[in-house]
Amino acid sequence: MSWYLAIPSAVLAALLLAGGVAALRTGWVTPWQRRWVHRPRLFGWAMLAVAGSAAFQASTALIDPRGVGAVVQGTALGLLLAGMILLTLSQRPARAA
């Protein structure tokens, strides 16, 4: 692949990483997502997983797709799936104690 795929993926990963850290540290969620997110800490972990997926995709754009690249792509897909599951769970209210 080439740089025109790697650079936007790296920028996206950095933005998602910043949002995930903000959600974990302070509980802050972007205004357009506040309506749906009930558990900001879980949302922060989900953002970090999706950021990791985007970072792996950025590195995959620079690696040959055969061999190591296939393992990195599989890891990126697994992180994306885990992030999507965590995002879904963060939108459900927590259980009452």
TITORBA-728073 format. One record per atom (N, C-alpha, C, CB): residue number from 1; atom name; x, y, z; residue in three letters. Coordinates in Angstrom, 2 decimals. Glycine has a CB too. Example, Ala and Ser with C-alpha at 12.3 -4.5 7.8 and 13.67 -1.06 7.14 Angstrom:
<recs>
REC   pos   site        px        py        pz   code
REC     1      N     13.19     -5.69      7.80    ALA
REC     1     CA     12.30     -4.50      7.80    ALA
REC     1      C     13.20     -3.30      7.80    ALA
REC     1     CB     11.31     -4.47      9.05    ALA
REC     2      N     12.85     -2.25      7.08    SER
REC     2     CA     13.67     -1.06      7.14    SER
REC     2      C     12.90      0.03      7.87    SER
REC     2     CB     14.08     -0.60      5.72    SER
</recs>
This chain:
<recs>
REC   pos   site        px        py        pz   code
REC     1      N      0.84     -1.17      0.00    MET
REC     1     CA      0.00      0.00      0.00    MET
REC     1      C      0.89      1.24      0.00    MET
REC     1     CB     -0.96     -0.01      1.21    MET
REC     2      N      0.33      2.34      0.37    SER
REC     2     CA      1.17      3.54      0.37    SER
REC     2      C      0.78      4.49      1.50    SER
REC     2     CB      1.07      4.26     -0.98    SER
REC     3      N      1.42      5.62      1.50    TRP
REC     3     CA      1.27      6.59      2.56    TRP
REC     3      C     -0.11      7.23      2.61    TRP
REC     3     CB      2.30      7.66      2.42    TRP
REC     4      N     -0.82      7.29      1.50    TYR
REC     4     CA     -2.12      7.97      1.50    TYR
REC     4      C     -3.16      7.19      2.31    TYR
REC     4     CB     -2.61      8.16      0.08    TYR
REC     5      N     -2.89      5.95      2.66    LEU
REC     5     CA     -3.75      5.21      3.58    LEU
REC     5      C     -3.21      5.22      5.00    LEU
REC     5     CB     -3.91      3.77      3.10    LEU
REC     6      N     -1.89      5.24      5.12    ALA
REC     6     CA     -1.27      5.16      6.45    ALA
REC     6      C     -1.45      6.46      7.24    ALA
REC     6     CB      0.20      4.83      6.32    ALA
REC     7      N     -1.30      7.60      6.59    ILE
REC     7     CA     -1.35      8.87      7.30    ILE
REC     7      C     -2.75      9.16      7.86    ILE
REC     7     CB     -0.93     10.01      6.37    ILE
REC     8      N     -3.84      9.03      7.08    PRO
REC     8     CA     -5.17      9.26      7.69    PRO
REC     8      C     -5.49      8.26      8.80    PRO
REC     8     CB     -6.25      9.17      6.62    PRO
REC     9      N     -5.04      7.01      8.67    SER
REC     9     CA     -5.28      6.04      9.73    SER
REC     9      C     -4.52      6.41     11.00    SER
REC     9     CB     -4.88      4.63      9.27    SER
REC    10      N     -3.31      6.91     10.85    ALA
REC    10     CA     -2.53      7.33     12.02    ALA
REC    10      C     -3.16      8.55     12.69    ALA
REC    10     CB     -1.08      7.63     11.63    ALA
REC    11      N     -3.65      9.49     11.90    VAL
REC    11     CA     -4.32     10.67     12.47    VAL
REC    11      C     -5.60     10.24     13.20    VAL
REC    11     CB     -4.65     11.71     11.35    VAL
REC    12      N     -6.37      9.35     12.60    LEU
REC    12     CA     -7.58      8.85     13.24    LEU
REC    12      C     -7.24      8.14     14.54    LEU
REC    12     CB     -8.33      7.90     12.30    LEU
REC    13      N     -6.18      7.33     14.54    ALA
REC    13     CA     -5.77      6.63     15.76    ALA
REC    13      C     -5.40      7.63     16.86    ALA
REC    13     CB     -4.59      5.70     15.48    ALA
REC    14      N     -4.71      8.71     16.50    ALA
REC    14     CA     -4.33      9.71     17.50    ALA
REC    14      C     -5.56     10.41     18.08    ALA
REC    14     CB     -3.37     10.75     16.87    ALA
REC    15      N     -6.53     10.74     17.24    LEU
REC    15     CA     -7.75     11.39     17.72    LEU
REC    15      C     -8.56     10.46     18.62    LEU
REC    15     CB     -8.60     11.85     16.54    LEU
REC    16      N     -8.68      9.20     18.23    LEU
REC    16     CA     -9.40      8.24     19.05    LEU
REC    16      C     -8.68      7.99     20.37    LEU
REC    16     CB     -9.58      6.92     18.29    LEU
REC    17      N     -7.37      7.96     20.33    LEU
REC    17     CA     -6.59      7.78     21.55    LEU
REC    17      C     -6.82      8.94     22.51    LEU
REC    17     CB     -5.10      7.66     21.21    LEU
REC    18      N     -6.83     10.16     22.00    ALA
REC    18     CA     -7.07     11.33     22.84    ALA
REC    18      C     -8.47     11.28     23.45    ALA
REC    18     CB     -6.89     12.63     22.03    ALA
REC    19      N     -9.47     10.91     22.67    GLY
REC    19     CA    -10.83     10.80     23.18    GLY
REC    19      C    -10.97      9.70     24.22    GLY
REC    19     CB    -11.79     10.55     22.05    GLY
REC    20      N    -10.29      8.58     24.01    GLY
REC    20     CA    -10.34      7.48     24.96    GLY
REC    20      C     -9.68      7.83     26.28    GLY
REC    20     CB     -9.69      6.26     24.39    GLY
REC    21      N     -8.54      8.50     26.21    VAL
REC    21     CA     -7.86      8.91     27.44    VAL
REC    21      C     -8.70      9.94     28.19    VAL
REC    21     CB     -6.46      9.49     27.12    VAL
REC    22      N     -9.31     10.86     27.48    ALA
REC    22     CA    -10.17     11.87     28.12    ALA
REC    22      C    -11.36     11.21     28.81    ALA
REC    22     CB    -10.66     12.91     27.09    ALA
REC    23      N    -11.94     10.20     28.18    ALA
REC    23     CA    -13.08      9.51     28.78    ALA
REC    23      C    -12.65      8.71     30.01    ALA
REC    23     CB    -13.74      8.58     27.76    ALA
REC    24      N    -11.47      8.12     29.97    LEU
REC    24     CA    -11.00      7.36     31.13    LEU
REC    24      C    -10.60      8.25     32.29    LEU
REC    24     CB     -9.82      6.49     30.73    LEU
REC    25      N     -9.91      9.34     32.00    ARG
REC    25     CA     -9.38     10.20     33.07    ARG
REC    25      C    -10.46     11.08     33.70    ARG
REC    25     CB     -8.27     11.07     32.53    ARG
REC    26      N    -11.32     11.66     32.88    THR
REC    26     CA    -12.25     12.66     33.39    THR
REC    26      C    -13.72     12.29     33.22    THR
REC    26     CB    -11.99     13.96     32.72    THR
REC    27      N    -14.01     11.27     32.43    GLY
REC    27     CA    -15.41     10.94     32.15    GLY
REC    27      C    -16.01     11.79     31.05    GLY
REC    27     CB    -16.23     11.08     33.40    GLY
REC    28      N    -15.17     12.57     30.35    TRP
REC    28     CA    -15.65     13.46     29.30    TRP
REC    28      C    -15.93     12.66     28.03    TRP
REC    28     CB    -14.63     14.58     29.02    TRP
REC    29      N    -17.09     12.92     27.44    VAL
REC    29     CA    -17.51     12.30     26.18    VAL
REC    29      C    -17.90     13.44     25.25    VAL
REC    29     CB    -18.70     11.27     26.39    VAL
REC    30      N    -17.63     13.28     23.97    THR
REC    30     CA    -17.96     14.33     23.01    THR
REC    30      C    -19.46     14.65     23.07    THR
REC    30     CB    -17.57     13.90     21.58    THR
REC    31      N    -19.82     15.91     22.84    PRO
REC    31     CA    -21.22     16.33     23.01    PRO
REC    31      C    -22.22     15.52     22.18    PRO
REC    31     CB    -21.36     17.78     22.66    PRO
REC    32      N    -21.86     15.10     21.00    TRP
REC    32     CA    -22.82     14.37     20.15    TRP
REC    32      C    -22.98     12.92     20.58    TRP
REC    32     CB    -22.38     14.44     18.70    TRP
REC    33      N    -22.16     12.44     21.52    GLN
REC    33     CA    -22.29     11.07     22.01    GLN
REC    33      C    -22.81     10.99     23.43    GLN
REC    33     CB    -20.96     10.38     21.93    GLN
REC    34      N    -22.92     12.10     24.12    ARG
REC    34     CA    -23.35     12.10     25.52    ARG
REC    34      C    -24.74     11.53     25.70    ARG
REC    34     CB    -23.30     13.50     26.08    ARG
REC    35      N    -25.57     11.70     24.72    ARG
REC    35     CA    -26.95     11.25     24.81    ARG
REC    35      C    -27.04      9.72     24.94    ARG
REC    35     CB    -27.73     11.71     23.59    ARG
REC    36      N    -26.10      9.02     24.32    TRP
REC    36     CA    -26.17      7.56     24.27    TRP
REC    36      C    -25.26      6.87     25.27    TRP
REC    36     CB    -25.82      7.09     22.90    TRP
REC    37      N    -24.17      7.50     25.67    VAL
REC    37     CA    -23.18      6.84     26.52    VAL
REC    37      C    -23.60      6.95     27.98    VAL
REC    37     CB    -21.77      7.47     26.31    VAL
REC    38      N    -23.76      5.80     28.63    HIS
REC    38     CA    -24.14      5.76     30.04    HIS
REC    38      C    -22.95      5.43     30.93    HIS
REC    38     CB    -25.25      4.75     30.25    HIS
REC    39      N    -21.93      4.78     30.37    ARG
REC    39     CA    -20.75      4.40     31.14    ARG
REC    39      C    -19.49      4.93     30.45    ARG
REC    39     CB    -20.67      2.86     31.32    ARG
REC    40      N    -19.03      6.14     30.84    PRO
REC    40     CA    -17.92      6.78     30.15    PRO
REC    40      C    -16.59      6.02     30.26    PRO
REC    40     CB    -17.73      8.15     30.70    PRO
REC    41      N    -16.34      5.34     31.39    ARG
REC    41     CA    -15.07      4.60     31.51    ARG
REC    41      C    -15.02      3.44     30.52    ARG
REC    41     CB    -14.88      4.07     32.96    ARG
REC    42      N    -16.11      2.73     30.38    LEU
REC    42     CA    -16.17      1.64     29.41    LEU
REC    42      C    -16.06      2.19     27.99    LEU
REC    42     CB    -17.47      0.83     29.58    LEU
REC    43      N    -16.66      3.34     27.77    PHE
REC    43     CA    -16.55      4.02     26.48    PHE
REC    43      C    -15.09      4.39     26.19    PHE
REC    43     CB    -17.44      5.28     26.46    PHE
REC    44      N    -14.36      4.82     27.22    GLY
REC    44     CA    -12.95      5.15     27.04    GLY
REC    44      C    -12.13      3.93     26.64    GLY
REC    44     CB    -12.38      5.75     28.32    GLY
REC    45      N    -12.38      2.79     27.27    TRP
REC    45     CA    -11.67      1.57     26.88    TRP
REC    45      C    -12.02      1.16     25.44    TRP
REC    45     CB    -12.01      0.42     27.85    TRP
REC    46      N    -13.27      1.36     25.07    ALA
REC    46     CA    -13.67      1.05     23.70    ALA
REC    46      C    -12.94      1.94     22.70    ALA
REC    46     CB    -15.20      1.21     23.54    ALA
REC    47      N    -12.83      3.22     23.03    MET
REC    47     CA    -12.11      4.15     22.14    MET
REC    47      C    -10.64      3.75     22.01    MET
REC    47     CB    -12.23      5.59     22.66    MET
REC    48      N    -10.03      3.31     23.10    LEU
REC    48     CA     -8.64      2.88     23.04    LEU
REC    48      C     -8.48      1.63     22.18    LEU
REC    48     CB     -8.10      2.62     24.46    LEU
REC    49      N     -9.44      0.71     22.25    ALA
REC    49     CA     -9.37     -0.49     21.42    ALA
REC    49      C     -9.51     -0.14     19.94    ALA
REC    49     CB    -10.47     -1.50     21.83    ALA
REC    50      N    -10.42      0.76     19.63    VAL
REC    50     CA    -10.60      1.17     18.23    VAL
REC    50      C     -9.39      1.97     17.76    VAL
REC    50     CB    -11.89      2.01     18.07    VAL
REC    51      N     -8.77      2.75     18.65    ALA
REC    51     CA     -7.55      3.49     18.29    ALA
REC    51      C     -6.42      2.51     17.99    ALA
REC    51     CB     -7.14      4.45     19.44    ALA
REC    52      N     -6.32      1.45     18.78    GLY
REC    52     CA     -5.31      0.43     18.51    GLY
REC    52      C     -5.54     -0.25     17.17    GLY
REC    52     CB     -5.30     -0.61     19.61    GLY
REC    53      N     -6.80     -0.48     16.85    SER
REC    53     CA     -7.13     -1.07     15.56    SER
REC    53      C     -6.72     -0.16     14.41    SER
REC    53     CB     -8.63     -1.36     15.49    SER
REC    54      N     -7.00      1.13     14.55    ALA
REC    54     CA     -6.61      2.08     13.50    ALA
REC    54      C     -5.09      2.18     13.38    ALA
REC    54     CB     -7.20      3.46     13.78    ALA
REC    55      N     -4.39      2.09     14.51    ALA
REC    55     CA     -2.93      2.13     14.47    ALA
REC    55      C     -2.37      0.89     13.77    ALA
REC    55     CB     -2.35      2.25     15.89    ALA
REC    56      N     -2.95     -0.27     14.05    PHE
REC    56     CA     -2.51     -1.48     13.36    PHE
REC    56      C     -2.82     -1.39     11.87    PHE
REC    56     CB     -3.18     -2.71     13.97    PHE
REC    57      N     -3.95     -0.82     11.51    GLN
REC    57     CA     -4.27     -0.65     10.10    GLN
REC    57      C     -3.28      0.29      9.42    GLN
REC    57     CB     -5.69     -0.11      9.93    GLN
REC    58      N     -2.86      1.33     10.15    ALA
REC    58     CA     -1.87      2.26      9.59    ALA
REC    58      C     -0.55      1.55      9.35    ALA
REC    58     CB     -1.66      3.47     10.52    ALA
REC    59      N     -0.15      0.69     10.29    SER
REC    59     CA      1.10     -0.04     10.10    SER
REC    59      C      0.97     -1.09      9.00    SER
REC    59     CB      1.54     -0.69     11.40    SER
REC    60      N     -0.21     -1.65      8.84    THR
REC    60     CA     -0.43     -2.66      7.80    THR
REC    60      C     -0.33     -2.05      6.41    THR
REC    60     CB     -1.79     -3.31      7.97    THR
REC    61      N     -0.67     -0.77      6.29    ALA
REC    61     CA     -0.60     -0.12      4.98    ALA
REC    61      C      0.84     -0.02      4.48    ALA
REC    61     CB     -1.22      1.28      5.05    ALA
REC    62      N      1.79     -0.15      5.39    LEU
REC    62     CA      3.20     -0.05      5.00    LEU
REC    62      C      3.91     -1.40      4.95    LEU
REC    62     CB      3.92      0.85      5.96    LEU
REC    63      N      3.21     -2.48      5.33    ILE
REC    63     CA      3.81     -3.82      5.36    ILE
REC    63      C      3.23     -4.64      4.20    ILE
REC    63     CB      3.53     -4.53      6.74    ILE
REC    64      N      4.03     -5.57      3.72    ASP
REC    64     CA      3.55     -6.50      2.70    ASP
REC    64      C      2.39     -7.32      3.27    ASP
REC    64     CB      4.71     -7.43      2.21    ASP
REC    65      N      1.27     -7.44      2.54    PRO
REC    65     CA      0.08     -8.10      3.10    PRO
REC    65      C      0.27     -9.58      3.43    PRO
REC    65     CB     -1.04     -7.97      2.15    PRO
REC    66      N      1.28    -10.22      2.86    ARG
REC    66     CA      1.49    -11.64      3.16    ARG
REC    66      C      2.36    -11.79      4.40    ARG
REC    66     CB      2.15    -12.35      1.96    ARG
REC    67      N      2.20    -12.86      5.13    GLY
REC    67     CA      3.05    -13.13      6.28    GLY
REC    67      C      2.68    -12.31      7.49    GLY
REC    67     CB      4.48    -12.88      5.93    GLY
REC    68      N      3.59    -11.44      7.92    VAL
REC    68     CA      3.38    -10.64      9.12    VAL
REC    68      C      2.21     -9.68      8.96    VAL
REC    68     CB      4.65     -9.85      9.46    VAL
REC    69      N      2.03     -9.15      7.76    GLY
REC    69     CA      0.93     -8.23      7.51    GLY
REC    69      C     -0.43     -8.86      7.77    GLY
REC    69     CB      0.98     -7.72      6.10    GLY
REC    70      N     -0.57    -10.15      7.45    ALA
REC    70     CA     -1.83    -10.84      7.68    ALA
REC    70      C     -2.10    -10.99      9.18    ALA
REC    70     CB     -1.81    -12.22      7.01    ALA
REC    71      N     -1.07    -11.23      9.96    VAL
REC    71     CA     -1.24    -11.34     11.42    VAL
REC    71      C     -1.64     -9.98     11.99    VAL
REC    71     CB      0.06    -11.85     12.09    VAL
REC    72      N     -1.00     -8.91     11.51    VAL
REC    72     CA     -1.32     -7.57     12.00    VAL
REC    72      C     -2.75     -7.20     11.60    VAL
REC    72     CB     -0.33     -6.52     11.44    VAL
REC    73      N     -3.16     -7.57     10.41    GLN
REC    73     CA     -4.53     -7.28      9.99    GLN
REC    73      C     -5.54     -8.06     10.83    GLN
REC    73     CB     -4.72     -7.62      8.51    GLN
REC    74      N     -5.22     -9.29     11.17    GLY
REC    74     CA     -6.10    -10.07     12.04    GLY
REC    74      C     -6.20     -9.47     13.43    GLY
REC    74     CB     -5.61    -11.50     12.13    GLY
REC    75      N     -5.08     -8.99     13.94    THR
REC    75     CA     -5.07     -8.32     15.24    THR
REC    75      C     -5.91     -7.05     15.20    THR
REC    75     CB     -3.64     -7.99     15.68    THR
REC    76      N     -5.77     -6.29     14.12    ALA
REC    76     CA     -6.55     -5.06     13.97    ALA
REC    76      C     -8.04     -5.38     13.91    ALA
REC    76     CB     -6.12     -4.30     12.70    ALA
REC    77      N     -8.40     -6.42     13.22    LEU
REC    77     CA     -9.81     -6.81     13.14    LEU
REC    77      C    -10.34     -7.25     14.49    LEU
REC    77     CB     -9.99     -7.94     12.12    LEU
REC    78      N     -9.53     -8.00     15.25    GLY
REC    78     CA     -9.94     -8.41     16.59    GLY
REC    78      C    -10.12     -7.23     17.53    GLY
REC    78     CB     -8.92     -9.37     17.17    GLY
REC    79      N     -9.20     -6.26     17.46    LEU
REC    79     CA     -9.34     -5.06     18.29    LEU
REC    79      C    -10.57     -4.25     17.90    LEU
REC    79     CB     -8.08     -4.18     18.17    LEU
REC    80      N    -10.84     -4.16     16.62    LEU
REC    80     CA    -12.03     -3.44     16.17    LEU
REC    80      C    -13.30     -4.11     16.68    LEU
REC    80     CB    -12.05     -3.34     14.65    LEU
REC    81      N    -13.34     -5.42     16.61    LEU
REC    81     CA    -14.50     -6.15     17.11    LEU
REC    81      C    -14.66     -5.96     18.62    LEU
REC    81     CB    -14.37     -7.65     16.78    LEU
REC    82      N    -13.56     -6.05     19.36    ALA
REC    82     CA    -13.62     -5.83     20.81    ALA
REC    82      C    -14.09     -4.41     21.12    ALA
REC    82     CB    -12.25     -6.10     21.45    ALA
REC    83      N    -13.60     -3.43     20.36    GLY
REC    83     CA    -14.02     -2.05     20.56    GLY
REC    83      C    -15.50     -1.86     20.30    GLY
REC    83     CB    -13.23     -1.14     19.68    GLY
REC    84      N    -16.01     -2.50     19.27    MET
REC    84     CA    -17.43     -2.37     18.95    MET
REC    84      C    -18.30     -3.01     20.04    MET
REC    84     CB    -17.73     -3.02     17.59    MET
REC    85      N    -17.84     -4.13     20.59    ILE
REC    85     CA    -18.59     -4.76     21.69    ILE
REC    85      C    -18.59     -3.85     22.91    ILE
REC    85     CB    -17.98     -6.16     22.04    ILE
REC    86      N    -17.43     -3.27     23.23    LEU
REC    86     CA    -17.35     -2.36     24.37    LEU
REC    86      C    -18.19     -1.10     24.15    LEU
REC    86     CB    -15.90     -1.97     24.65    LEU
REC    87      N    -18.20     -0.59     22.92    LEU
REC    87     CA    -19.04      0.56     22.62    LEU
REC    87      C    -20.52      0.25     22.84    LEU
REC    87     CB    -18.82      1.03     21.18    LEU
REC    88      N    -20.93     -0.91     22.42    THR
REC    88     CA    -22.32     -1.33     22.62    THR
REC    88      C    -22.65     -1.44     24.10    THR
REC    88     CB    -22.58     -2.66     21.92    THR
REC    89      N    -21.73     -2.03     24.87    LEU
REC    89     CA    -21.97     -2.19     26.30    LEU
REC    89      C    -21.97     -0.84     27.03    LEU
REC    89     CB    -20.93     -3.12     26.91    LEU
REC    90      N    -21.18      0.12     26.54    SER
REC    90     CA    -21.14      1.43     27.20    SER
REC    90      C    -22.43      2.20     27.00    SER
REC    90     CB    -19.97      2.24     26.68    SER
REC    91      N    -23.25      1.81     26.05    GLN
REC    91     CA    -24.49      2.50     25.79    GLN
REC    91      C    -25.66      1.92     26.59    GLN
REC    91     CB    -24.81      2.45     24.32    GLN
REC    92      N    -25.39      0.86     27.33    ARG
REC    92     CA    -26.43      0.25     28.18    ARG
REC    92      C    -26.24      0.74     29.60    ARG
REC    92     CB    -26.37     -1.31     28.12    ARG
REC    93      N    -27.30      1.04     30.30    PRO
REC    93     CA    -27.17      1.48     31.70    PRO
REC    93      C    -26.53      0.39     32.56    PRO
REC    93     CB    -28.54      1.87     32.28    PRO
REC    94      N    -25.79      0.82     33.58    ALA
REC    94     CA    -25.17     -0.14     34.49    ALA
REC    94      C    -26.23     -0.83     35.34    ALA
REC    94     CB    -24.14      0.57     35.39    ALA
REC    95      N    -25.91     -2.02     35.80    ARG
REC    95     CA    -26.85     -2.75     36.65    ARG
REC    95      C    -26.97     -2.07     38.00    ARG
REC    95     CB    -26.40     -4.22     36.82    ARG
REC    96      N    -28.16     -2.12     38.54    ALA
REC    96     CA    -28.37     -1.54     39.87    ALA
REC    96      C    -27.77     -2.46     40.92    ALA
REC    96     CB    -29.90     -1.30     40.14    ALA
REC    97      N    -27.17     -1.88     41.93    ALA
REC    97     CA    -26.52     -2.68     42.97    ALA
REC    97      C    -27.49     -3.22     43.98    ALA
REC    97     CB    -25.48     -1.88     43.66    ALA
</recs>
